[in-house]
Amino acid sequence: MGNIPFGASTFQRIGKTVLLKSLNRSDYQRWRNPDSLETWWETRTQKLAALLPKGTRVVEFGAGRRWLESYLDPTCSYIPSDLVDRGPGTIICDLNQRPLPDLQFLRPDVAVFIGVLEYIKDLPSLVRWLSQEVSFIGASYTCATTRPRTIRRAFESVHRAYYGYMNTFSEDEFIELFDRQAFTCALKDTWTDQRLFLFKRPPQT
């Protein structure tokens, strides 16, 4: 993320994020517009796909242009999910609304979130839900750089809101969210200023 401009449009963008967050609602206007799906994000998808286990059923939340479908190992099967229809087989789902759906009919092994988790208001409850649905989570995340409960963190949260982000976690805090639900960070990588993760949960008895 770069420096944000100062002006009325900046306050409008931040205000929109605050409003959507208060309504537990995602930005449909933004994400139904194909121009919002930047083509340079494809390399992020390619890099994260390399972390995912072979021979698994993969559900991608925020499927967008469905690049992941092309980069998965051929032994994997792919299920797209998004706010709006992204083609055949799309599961329509707003991850900011509760209750979250039961995925057992899909029998997924892996849930993937690429450029998605920053836009989730209640990330802890999302991870709790995933702990009952999948054994692996692949995710990208733009980690915060400030300490919690500080003035700098408050300013960083406002800065992130300009980009539509609804939460603010450092890398350690982010990993801890998954650790609380018995997800171990198995692999990590970096793409530009973002971190890529593969979390693994032991089989449930």
URNOR-V741399 format. One record per helix or strand of 2 or more residues. SS is the DSSP state (@ for helix, = for strand). FROM is the first residue (numbers start at 1). TO is the last residue. If there is no record, write none. Layout:
SS:FROM:TO  SS:FROM:TO
This chain:
@:8:22  @:28:31  @:34:36  @:39:49  =:57:61  @:67:71  =:77:82  =:91:92  =:110:113  @:117:119  @:123:130  =:136:141  @:151:162  @:171:179  =:183:191  =:194:201
